[in-house]
């Protein structure tokens, strides 16, 4: 699947508008993590950069609040150990 996602990425890549590319990846079955991995691998981005772009993209915007809450809950859990 990873090669297929790379092909989709490059078929839709536009440096000025990554949103369309991420939408196409999601429609092809990519998860948020898959999208982050593709951006990292293909554009040599840091995890933080890729994560911010994906989380704020039109494709994943509706799940941003849930993702941020889950991350905070996980951080709180780790702090409590």
KEPA-793996 format. One record per residue (C-alpha): y, x, z. Coordinates in steps of 0.2 Angstrom, whole numbers, padded with zeros to 4 digits, always signed. Layout:
<recs>
YXZ ...
</recs>
This chain:
<recs>
+0000+0000+0000 +0012+0014+0004 +0012+0020-0015 +0016+0002-0020 +0030+0001-0008 +0037+0018-0014 +0036+0011-0032 +0045-0005-0027 +0058+0006-0018 +0062+0016-0033 +0062+0001-0045 +0076-0007-0034 +0085+0008-0027 +0104+0008-0027 +0113+0020-0016 +0128+0008-0015 +0117-0007-0010 +0101-0004+0000 +0100-0022+0005 +0092-0028-0011 +0079-0014-0010 +0074-0018+0008 +0073-0037+0003 +0061-0032-0011 +0051-0022+0001 +0050-0036+0013 +0045-0048+0000 +0031-0037-0005 +0024-0037+0013 +0033-0022+0021 +0036-0023+0039 +0052-0016+0047 +0042+0000+0052 +0036+0001+0033 +0054+0000+0027 +0060+0013+0040 +0046+0025+0035 +0051+0023+0016 +0069+0026+0019 +0065+0041+0029 +0052+0048+0017 +0062+0045+0001 +0080+0048+0007 +0077+0061+0020 +0085+0050+0033 +0083+0052+0052 +0074+0038+0061 +0090+0032+0069 +0099+0031+0052 +0084+0022+0044 +0082+0010+0059 +0100+0005+0059 +0100+0002+0040 +0084-0009+0041 +0089-0018+0057 +0106-0023+0050 +0100-0027+0032 +0100-0045+0026 +0081-0045+0025 +0079-0041+0044 +0095-0048+0051 +0087-0064+0058 +0075-0054+0069 +0088-0041+0075 +0090-0050+0092 +0072-0051+0095 +0069-0033+0090 +0083-0027+0101 +0077-0037+0116 +0059-0031+0114 +0065-0013+0114 +0076-0016+0129 +0062-0024+0139 +0050-0009+0134 +0064+0003+0140 +0065-0006+0156 +0046-0006+0158 +0046+0013+0155 +0060+0016+0168 +0050+0006+0181 +0035+0018+0180 
</recs>
